């Protein structure tokens, strides 16, 4: 059994999801780290560091999965997201965790069969595959999606979805 921390890093809200391999895979925890909007970026990154450190201590994952930052769409936002991702990578290195990154289209393809699926369809599949009741925030759903994608890849289910 493998425990994966999925992270959807943001400069204001960072989603997280802890998923354990199965069968079937199951969500252990999920939610958001809300970073102080009235503070500057350095303070928000420090808050992110503290929140993720606490999650690593509490859930002791064996791997960390991230969605790749795509700079082509919003280059300015990508710089800020890259700084948040840097905090995540630093924490993973300090915890000696392997890091796996996935392109958003690969995540969508793995979970829905469509690399261009809308966010609500991905969130629906996350809830269905992990048997979650009720809604999840978009950031938490994205984090669970990347963790679940990694688990599907590790279990060999990934090839069925993306033709590896």
C-alpha positions, 0 to 999 in steps of 0.5 A: 500500500502506498500513500501519496500526497497530491498538491495543487499549489497556488499563491492564495489557495493550495489544495491537498489530497492524501490518497492510499492505494487499494484496492480500491484507492481511498482518500485519507484527507483532503482540503485547502491551505488558505494563504493570507491574502493581505500578506505579501508573497513571502509571508504566503509562501511561509504559511504554505511551508508551515501547512505542508510541513504539518501535513507531511508530519501528520500523514507520512506519505511515501510520494508527492504528486504535483500538477505541472505548471503550464507557463504558456497560458498565463506566464505571469501567474506561472511565475508565482505558481512556480514559487509556490511549487518551489516550496513544495519541492523543498519540503519534499526534498527535506522529507526525502520524498520522491516527486512525480509531476503530471501534465494537466492533460495526462491527469484528465486523460487518466481519470476521464478518458479525455485529455481536455475534460472540464474541471467539473468532470475531473472532480466528478470522477475523483468523487466517484473513484474515491467514493466520496460523498458530497462536494469537494473544493476545486483545489482539493479535487485537483490535488486528489486527482493528481494523487489518484493519477499517480496511484493509477500509474503505479498500479498499472491502471495508467496504461489503460487510460493513456496508452503508455 
